[in-house]
Amino acid sequence: MILTVTLNTALDITYRVRSLRPHASHRVSEVTERPGGKGLNVARVLAALGHEVTVTGFTGGATGRVVQDLLTATPAVVDALVPATGATRRTIAVVDELTGDTTQLNEPGPTITPAEWSAFQEAYEDLLASASTVALCGSLPPGVPVGAYAGLVRAARTAGVPVLLDTSGEALRRGVAARPDIIKPNADELAELTGSHDPLRATQDARRRGARTVVASLGRSGLLAVTPEGRWQATPPTRLHGNPTGAGDAAVAGLLSGLVERLPWPDRLTRATALSAASVVAPVAGEFDRRAYEELLGRVAVTGEVTAA
């Protein structure tokens, strides 16, 4: 079982409009609702790839009940969310059909009490006992300690479970120091962590800070991985237009599935890059266009070398 952690779960609401204009009223042509937050997006992509996934994090209020109802209808995804008194947040994506651009509005999330945080930690450690790997994803809701991911990384390492960390800011900085197996920042998050805007130098610096492997999302330039076995870059053959929300989450799903299937790193990066690109043309985060994915698999270019890095 793959375990994904989304401490700040959400109900993702996507509106499609003909053309998004400031200071104007808009007629919405389509509305979709999906369980959201990075780890839930990752879980839905993994399930579509045929993997069994358990999701945990916090859920609360009427919005949280909607999220759980939607999860119930998702095959191969097990709901192990922990109750919170505050209401689960909503995220609003507005897709401009004319340009393909997406505007994102993210609520902060409920305030988590110390008792709720303790209850989550106990549930998390119980779930680790049957996990093959774990992904810690997304922002921290108010009330959760800024060093939370560092503690969750250490718990996974103690349990012997490989752990991937996908967050940003101070939560990433502290989490890296706990020595996760993989981190997956984007270019901005990596630069904020290391102070370097050179991707290769920054990934190497992030490894020195504690990450065993760094896989950096470089937008249209694909993924750059610096690992103990070597370093590689995977580049998509073309730029696809659509909704980029969730593209990084699809890449994480590709990395996790490749890890549990014991694929070599070039194959993991090929899968992650193809999934990321194919998710852009899907209507909502947490999904991917299967036809585009299968077509892209044979066209992703991977360069690099085995090293003693």
C-alpha positions as CSV (number, residue, x, y, z in Angstrom):
1,M,0.0,0.0,0.0
2,I,1.2,3.5,-0.9
3,L,0.4,6.1,1.8
4,T,-0.1,9.8,0.9
5,V,-0.4,12.5,3.5
6,T,-2.3,15.7,2.9
7,L,-2.4,17.7,6.1
8,N,-4.3,20.6,4.3
9,T,-6.9,18.7,2.3
10,A,-9.3,20.6,0.1
11,L,-12.4,20.5,-2.0
12,D,-11.1,21.4,-5.5
13,I,-13.7,23.4,-7.4
14,T,-12.9,24.2,-11.1
15,Y,-14.9,26.8,-13.1
16,R,-14.5,27.1,-16.8
17,V,-15.3,30.4,-18.4
18,R,-15.1,31.6,-22.0
19,S,-12.7,34.5,-21.2
20,L,-11.6,35.6,-17.7
21,R,-11.6,39.5,-17.4
22,P,-11.0,41.5,-14.3
23,H,-13.9,43.6,-12.9
24,A,-16.5,41.7,-15.0
25,S,-19.3,39.2,-14.5
26,H,-18.7,35.8,-16.0
27,R,-21.0,33.0,-17.1
28,V,-19.5,29.6,-16.0
29,S,-19.8,26.9,-18.7
30,E,-18.8,24.0,-16.5
31,V,-18.2,23.2,-12.8
32,T,-16.4,20.2,-11.4
33,E,-15.7,19.2,-7.8
34,R,-12.9,16.8,-6.7
35,P,-11.1,15.8,-3.5
36,G,-8.1,18.1,-3.4
37,G,-4.8,18.9,-1.8
38,K,-1.6,17.6,-3.3
39,G,-1.5,14.2,-1.7
40,L,-5.1,13.4,-2.7
41,N,-4.3,14.4,-6.3
42,V,-1.3,12.1,-6.1
43,A,-3.5,9.3,-4.8
44,R,-6.0,9.6,-7.6
45,V,-3.3,9.4,-10.3
46,L,-1.8,6.4,-8.5
47,A,-5.1,4.6,-8.4
48,A,-5.6,5.2,-12.1
49,L,-2.2,3.5,-12.6
50,G,-3.5,0.5,-10.7
51,H,-1.9,1.0,-7.3
52,E,-3.7,0.7,-4.0
53,V,-3.4,3.9,-2.0
54,T,-4.4,5.0,1.5
55,V,-4.9,8.8,2.1
56,T,-4.6,10.5,5.4
57,G,-4.6,14.1,6.7
58,F,-7.3,16.2,8.2
59,T,-11.0,16.6,7.2
60,G,-13.7,18.6,8.9
61,G,-17.1,20.3,8.5
62,A,-19.5,20.1,5.6
63,T,-16.8,20.6,3.0
64,G,-14.8,17.7,4.5
65,R,-17.9,15.4,4.3
66,V,-18.1,16.2,0.6
67,V,-14.5,15.4,0.1
68,Q,-15.0,12.0,1.9
69,D,-18.1,11.2,-0.1
70,L,-16.1,11.8,-3.3
71,L,-13.3,9.7,-2.1
72,T,-15.7,6.8,-1.5
73,A,-16.5,6.8,-5.2
74,T,-12.8,6.6,-6.1
75,P,-11.7,2.9,-6.7
76,A,-8.5,1.7,-5.0
77,V,-8.3,4.7,-2.7
78,V,-8.8,4.1,1.1
79,D,-9.9,7.0,3.3
80,A,-8.0,7.2,6.5
81,L,-8.5,10.9,7.1
82,V,-8.5,12.2,10.7
83,P,-11.4,14.4,11.9
84,A,-10.8,18.1,12.7
85,T,-13.3,20.5,14.2
86,G,-12.5,23.2,11.6
87,A,-13.9,23.1,8.1
88,T,-11.8,21.7,5.2
89,R,-10.8,24.4,2.9
90,R,-11.9,25.0,-0.7
91,T,-9.6,25.8,-3.7
92,I,-11.0,27.5,-6.7
93,A,-9.5,27.2,-10.2
94,V,-10.9,29.4,-12.9
95,V,-9.9,28.2,-16.4
96,D,-9.9,30.7,-19.2
97,E,-11.0,28.6,-22.3
98,L,-9.8,31.2,-24.7
99,T,-6.2,31.4,-23.5
100,G,-6.0,28.1,-21.5
101,D,-4.7,30.0,-18.5
102,T,-5.8,29.1,-15.0
103,T,-6.3,31.4,-12.0
104,Q,-6.1,29.7,-8.6
105,L,-7.6,30.8,-5.3
106,N,-6.6,28.8,-2.2
107,E,-8.2,29.1,1.2
108,P,-5.8,28.7,4.2
109,G,-7.4,25.7,5.8
110,P,-8.8,25.0,9.3
111,T,-6.8,25.6,12.5
112,I,-5.6,22.3,13.9
113,T,-5.6,21.9,17.7
114,P,-2.8,20.2,19.6
115,A,-5.1,17.3,20.5
116,E,-6.0,16.9,16.8
117,W,-2.3,17.0,15.8
118,S,-1.5,14.3,18.4
119,A,-4.3,12.1,17.1
120,F,-3.0,12.4,13.6
121,Q,0.5,11.5,14.6
122,E,-0.8,8.3,16.2
123,A,-2.8,7.4,13.2
124,Y,0.1,8.1,10.9
125,E,2.5,5.8,12.8
126,D,-0.1,3.0,12.7
127,L,-0.5,3.4,8.9
128,L,3.2,3.2,8.4
129,A,3.2,-0.4,9.5
130,S,1.5,-1.5,6.3
131,A,3.0,1.1,3.9
132,S,5.4,0.4,1.1
133,T,6.2,4.1,0.7
134,V,4.8,7.4,1.9
135,A,4.4,10.8,0.3
136,L,4.2,14.0,2.5
137,C,2.5,16.6,0.3
138,G,1.5,20.2,0.4
139,S,1.1,23.1,2.8
140,L,0.6,23.0,6.5
141,P,-2.8,24.1,7.9
142,P,-2.8,26.7,10.7
143,G,-1.9,25.2,14.1
144,V,0.3,22.5,12.8
145,P,4.0,23.0,13.9
146,V,6.3,24.3,11.1
147,G,8.6,21.4,11.8
148,A,5.8,18.9,11.3
149,Y,7.1,17.3,8.2
150,A,10.5,16.8,9.8
151,G,8.9,14.7,12.5
152,L,6.9,12.7,10.0
153,V,10.0,12.0,7.9
154,R,11.8,10.7,10.9
155,A,8.9,8.5,11.8
156,A,8.9,7.0,8.3
157,R,12.6,6.4,8.5
158,T,12.3,4.7,11.9
159,A,9.7,2.4,10.4
160,G,11.9,1.7,7.4
161,V,9.4,3.2,4.9
162,P,10.9,5.3,2.0
163,V,9.5,8.8,2.2
164,L,9.0,11.5,-0.5
165,L,8.5,15.1,0.6
166,D,6.8,17.7,-1.6
167,T,6.3,21.0,0.2
168,S,7.8,24.5,0.2
169,G,9.3,27.3,2.4
170,E,10.3,26.7,6.0
171,A,8.4,23.3,6.1
172,L,10.7,22.1,3.3
173,R,13.8,23.6,4.9
174,R,13.2,21.7,8.1
175,G,11.9,18.6,6.4
176,V,15.1,18.3,4.3
177,A,17.2,18.2,7.5
178,A,15.4,15.1,8.6
179,R,16.9,13.3,5.5
180,P,13.9,12.3,3.3
181,D,14.6,9.8,0.6
182,I,13.2,12.1,-2.2
183,I,12.2,15.7,-2.3
184,K,10.4,17.1,-5.4
185,P,10.5,20.9,-5.4
186,N,9.8,23.1,-8.4
187,A,12.4,25.6,-9.6
188,D,11.2,28.4,-7.4
189,E,11.0,26.2,-4.3
190,L,14.4,24.9,-4.9
191,A,15.9,28.4,-5.3
192,E,14.2,29.5,-2.1
193,L,15.7,26.5,-0.3
194,T,19.2,26.8,-1.6
195,G,19.6,30.4,-2.7
196,S,20.8,29.2,-6.1
197,H,18.9,29.7,-9.4
198,D,21.2,27.2,-11.2
199,P,19.1,24.0,-11.2
200,L,22.1,21.5,-11.1
201,R,23.9,23.5,-8.4
202,A,20.7,23.9,-6.4
203,T,19.9,20.2,-6.5
204,Q,23.4,19.2,-5.4
205,D,23.1,21.7,-2.5
206,A,19.7,20.3,-1.5
207,R,21.3,16.9,-1.3
208,R,24.0,18.2,1.0
209,R,21.3,19.6,3.2
210,G,20.0,16.1,3.8
211,A,17.8,14.9,0.9
212,R,19.0,11.6,-0.5
213,T,17.5,12.3,-3.9
214,V,16.3,15.6,-5.4
215,V,13.9,15.6,-8.4
216,A,13.3,19.2,-9.5
217,S,10.3,20.2,-11.7
218,L,11.6,22.7,-14.3
219,G,8.4,23.5,-16.1
220,R,8.7,23.0,-19.9
221,S,12.3,21.7,-19.4
222,G,10.9,18.7,-17.6
223,L,12.5,17.0,-14.5
224,L,16.0,17.0,-13.2
225,A,17.0,14.2,-10.8
226,V,20.2,14.1,-8.8
227,T,20.4,10.7,-7.0
228,P,23.1,8.6,-5.3
229,E,23.2,6.5,-8.5
230,G,23.6,9.3,-11.0
231,R,21.8,12.3,-12.5
232,W,19.4,12.6,-15.4
233,Q,17.1,15.1,-17.0
234,A,13.8,14.1,-18.7
235,T,12.3,16.5,-21.2
236,P,8.8,16.4,-22.7
237,P,8.7,16.5,-26.5
238,T,6.3,19.4,-26.7
239,R,4.5,21.8,-24.5
240,L,0.8,21.0,-23.9
241,H,-1.7,23.7,-23.2
242,G,-4.4,23.4,-20.6
243,N,-4.8,23.4,-16.8
244,P,-1.3,23.0,-15.1
245,T,-2.8,22.6,-11.6
246,G,-1.8,19.2,-10.4
247,A,1.0,18.6,-13.0
248,G,3.5,18.4,-10.2
249,D,1.3,16.0,-8.3
250,A,1.1,13.7,-11.3
251,A,4.9,13.7,-11.5
252,V,5.0,12.7,-7.8
253,A,2.6,9.8,-8.6
254,G,5.0,8.7,-11.4
255,L,8.0,8.8,-9.1
256,L,6.2,6.8,-6.3
257,S,4.9,4.2,-8.7
258,G,8.3,3.8,-10.2
259,L,9.8,3.4,-6.8
260,V,7.5,0.6,-5.7
261,E,7.9,-1.1,-9.0
262,R,11.7,-0.8,-8.7
263,L,12.1,0.9,-12.1
264,P,15.5,2.3,-12.9
265,W,15.7,6.1,-12.6
266,P,15.5,6.9,-16.3
267,D,12.2,5.0,-16.5
268,R,10.8,6.6,-13.4
269,L,11.6,10.0,-14.8
270,T,10.1,9.1,-18.2
271,R,6.8,8.0,-16.5
272,A,6.7,11.1,-14.2
273,T,7.4,13.5,-17.1
274,A,4.7,11.9,-19.3
275,L,2.2,11.9,-16.5
276,S,2.9,15.5,-15.7
277,A,2.4,16.6,-19.3
278,A,-0.7,14.5,-19.8
279,S,-2.3,15.9,-16.6
280,V,-2.2,19.4,-18.2
281,V,-4.7,18.4,-20.8
282,A,-7.0,16.7,-18.3
283,P,-10.0,18.8,-17.1
284,V,-9.1,18.8,-13.3
285,A,-6.1,18.2,-11.0
286,G,-5.6,14.6,-10.0
287,E,-6.4,13.2,-13.5
288,F,-4.5,12.7,-16.7
289,D,-5.3,12.1,-20.3
290,R,-4.4,8.4,-20.8
291,R,-4.1,8.6,-24.6
292,A,-1.7,11.6,-24.3
293,Y,0.2,9.8,-21.5
294,E,0.8,6.6,-23.6
295,E,1.8,8.6,-26.6
296,L,4.2,10.7,-24.6
297,L,5.9,7.7,-22.9
298,G,7.8,6.9,-26.1
299,R,8.8,10.5,-26.8
300,V,10.2,11.8,-23.5
301,A,13.9,12.4,-24.0
302,V,16.2,11.4,-21.0
303,T,19.8,12.4,-20.8
304,G,22.3,11.8,-18.1
305,E,24.8,9.4,-16.6
306,V,25.5,7.0,-13.8
307,T,27.9,8.6,-11.4
308,A,29.2,8.2,-7.9
309,A,27.3,11.3,-6.8
